[in-house]
Amino acid sequence: MAQDKLGPLYPLLAPAVRRLIDRVAVVKGYLHSVESAGIRATLEPGSDARLRLTAVPNPASDRVIGAVTRLLSRARGEIGAAPIQLGLRKGPPGSGVHVGGSFPMRRRPGPLETDALGVPTRFSRVHVVDATTFPAMPAAPPTLTVMANAFRIAEASCSS
Ligand SMILES: Cc1cc2nc3c(=O)[nH]c(=O)nc-3n(C[C@H](O)[C@H](O)[C@H](O)COP(=O)(O)OP(=O)(O)OC[C@H]3O[C@@H](n4cnc5c(N)ncnc54)[C@H](O)[C@@H]3O)c2cc1C
């Protein structure tokens, strides 16, 4: 990456760059789904029906990333590190691994939504239990919440 950025200057700056890299940590962050890009899924009917996935960028992403970067920069004394603007990368839509909310749970579900027990509209004996039922995806690691939600749905559905 440093070589790509510095181009012909790299051989000259390589010793300093190597010393800098020894002191660099890479931090990966996630955005809440309200602030991150979405993916629109469209089923194109026909004999060779296709599911088309289209990225839907969200202008809030850049605002939040900028705010977090500024916050880290202001707190550099306390944390003993500062963000390097040059190294900032925003993953393209869909590159994250906290994906969900395609069939969100609603109190009064509409088309392509589920009720509080993950039952999709117009179904009665099907329960969806994975992250697809989340009304929103948190920035924080979601797996324990996914598991707790699946357990809740299974327990409530089996006892009803
Ligand atoms: C590389 C990576 C690292 C991650 N690190 C973390 C982490 O550190 N902490 C954290 O909290 N989360 C992490 N995540 C995210 C986490 O793995 C997911 O959010 C979580 O697994 C979602 O659970 P899920 O049950 O909704 O979906 P999945 O775990 O994807 O389960 C869906 C299941 O449905 C099955 N399935 C799909 N279609 C069908 C079908 N038609 N019929 C039958 N079965 C089907 C799939 O095979 C799969 O087993 C990570 C994800 C990745 C990819």
The ligand as an ORCA input file, in Angstrom:
! r2SCAN-3c Opt
* xyz 0 1
  C     -15.313    -13.335      8.384
  C     -16.420    -13.010      9.348
  C     -16.092    -12.622     10.630
  C     -17.100    -12.318     11.544
  N     -16.749    -11.964     12.821
  C     -17.715    -11.751     13.738
  C     -17.365    -11.509     15.103
  O     -16.199    -11.505     15.494
  N     -18.379    -11.269     15.973
  C     -19.695    -11.272     15.595
  O     -20.582    -11.065     16.440
  N     -20.041    -11.503     14.306
  C     -19.092    -11.748     13.383
  N     -19.432    -11.992     12.075
  C     -20.830    -11.855     11.674
  C     -21.615    -13.082     12.034
  O     -20.945    -14.250     11.538
  C     -23.003    -12.994     11.419
  O     -23.592    -11.742     11.771
  C     -23.881    -14.091     11.979
  O     -23.313    -15.358     11.664
  C     -25.246    -14.002     11.351
  O     -25.971    -15.123     11.809
  P     -27.225    -15.605     11.005
  O     -27.771    -16.794     11.754
  O     -28.119    -14.424     10.774
  O     -26.712    -15.999      9.575
  P     -25.688    -17.165      9.161
  O     -24.703    -17.435     10.259
  O     -25.188    -16.762      7.813
  O     -26.638    -18.428      9.060
  C     -27.548    -18.564      8.009
  C     -27.651    -20.043      7.738
  O     -28.703    -20.268      6.799
  C     -28.256    -21.225      5.882
  N     -29.061    -21.045      4.660
  C     -28.985    -20.041      3.761
  N     -29.884    -20.225      2.780
  C     -30.537    -21.363      3.078
  C     -31.593    -22.070      2.449
  N     -32.158    -21.639      1.325
  N     -32.010    -23.194      3.039
  C     -31.479    -23.642      4.188
  N     -30.467    -23.007      4.834
  C     -30.020    -21.882      4.273
  C     -26.794    -20.947      5.670
  O     -26.127    -22.076      5.192
  C     -26.369    -20.609      7.118
  O     -25.987    -21.740      7.849
  C     -18.459    -12.354     11.152
  C     -18.782    -12.769      9.843
  C     -17.775    -13.095      8.954
  C     -18.153    -13.535      7.558
*
